[in-house]
Amino acid sequence: MRLLTGMALALAVSTSTAFAQTPVKFTLDWKFEGPSAPFFIALDKGYFSDEGLDVTIDSGAGSTESIPRVATGTYDMGFGDINALIKLMDDQPDLKVKAVMMAYETPPFAVIGRKSQGITEDPKSLEGKTLGAPPPDAAFGQWPAFAEATGLDTSTITIESIGFPVREPMLAQGQVDGIFGFSFSSVINLKAQGVPEDDISLILMGENGLPLYGNVVMANTDFAEANPDAVKGFVNALIKGYLDAIADPEAAIPHVMKRNEVLDEATEIDRLKMAVAGSIATPAVKENGFGGVDMDKLSKSVEYLQTSMDVSDTPPAADKIFDQSYLPPKEDRMVK
């Protein structure tokens, strides 16, 4: 009996250990909207739990604000702008953050205006205008490099500091001529506020002299060192979520809707489709697989950041910024 009892206890302990899950605290860059659907797909479909992870996901306050959350260990992992990450790594060489998965192969950085107020898709049309800019906005962070790349006379342009909540309303009401933002956020928000689509002008920085990368999944380096399998599992599960969202955006949105019931389903489907087409499933991703980077492109992008974000002449190396070792094989990352 003692032997049987001991065996039963050992089995119970073994079973408990086998099903123990590693907790992962994750911060998004923004509110729960269409582009965050892949994260909730991975949660709802059990992709995270299949990797032995107990993941909690919180909303964010901007794609630059999520980085300190991860660096301080408040969150184990997060989603944020790789360009802001590079700047912080340049300023703080011991910053406890590294990028482990690329999500926005082409950044959605844009200046969005209204044709009725004189802004077209030509960057030169910004001269003489007033532009609204939330200071933490990642697109606004690239303004100096964008202005240099496009030869703008910035002395004729007025920049007005505004908050995220009033950004699109101020443009819709004509209080500013244009705004800085993510393409799929601001364009869709303007349409939802009644601005005619044919009155909205979109100037994408990536198509006008700034071949940068956008948002990445980041990991706290202490957490990654202590839990390498958890980081690999998180990335693997999330890539499955992204591939599902790319394949069927309409089916992806309910995963967000149940966490943010004030959303309009049709609006969020449009937002996700725009994100997929412009930033997520780009030609480079379709050729090389989702989640990785071209190290040469990443190295080159740092040169632009020396203009836009005052990155030093001795910036962090590409392989220090982005660690590809957590990615699954290329064949598991291909967009079908």
Stockholm file with secondary structure:
# STOCKHOLM 1.0

chainA/1-336         MRLLTGMALALAVSTSTAFAQTPVKFTLDWKFEGPSAPFFIALDKGYFSDEGLDVTIDSGAGSTESIPRVATGTYDMGFGDINALIKLMDDQPDLKVKAVMMAYETPPFAVIGRKSQGITEDPKSLEGKTLGAPPPDAAFGQWPAFAEATGLDTSTITIESIGFPVREPMLAQGQVDGIFGFSFSSVINLKAQGVPEDDISLILMGENGLPLYGNVVMANTDFAEANPDAVKGFVNALIKGYLDAIADPEAAIPHVMKRNEVLDEATEIDRLKMAVAGSIATPAVKENGFGGVDMDKLSKSVEYLQTSMDVSDTPPAADKIFDQSYLPPKEDRMVK
#=GR chainA/1-336 SS CHHHHHHHHHHHHHHHHHTCCEEEEEECSSSSCGGGHHHHHHHHTTHHHHTTEEEEEECCSCTTTHHHHHHTTSSSEEEEEHHHHHHHHHHCTTCSEEEEEESCSSCCEEEEEEGGGTCCSSGGGGTTCEEEECTTCHHHHTHHHHHHHHTCCGGGCEEEECCGGGHHHHHHTTSSSEEEEEHHHHHHHHHHTTCCGGGEEEEEGGGTTCCCCCEEEEEEHHHHHHCHHHHHHHHHHHHHHHHHHHHCHHHHTHHHHTTCTTSCHHHHHHHHHHHIIIIISCHHHHHHCSSCCCHHHHHHHHHHHHHHSCCCSSCCCHHHHBCGGGSCCGGGSCCC
#=GC SS_cons         CHHHHHHHHHHHHHHHHHTCCEEEEEECSSSSCGGGHHHHHHHHTTHHHHTTEEEEEECCSCTTTHHHHHHTTSSSEEEEEHHHHHHHHHHCTTCSEEEEEESCSSCCEEEEEEGGGTCCSSGGGGTTCEEEECTTCHHHHTHHHHHHHHTCCGGGCEEEECCGGGHHHHHHTTSSSEEEEEHHHHHHHHHHTTCCGGGEEEEEGGGTTCCCCCEEEEEEHHHHHHCHHHHHHHHHHHHHHHHHHHHCHHHHTHHHHTTCTTSCHHHHHHHHHHHIIIIISCHHHHHHCSSCCCHHHHHHHHHHHHHHSCCCSSCCCHHHHBCGGGSCCGGGSCCC
//
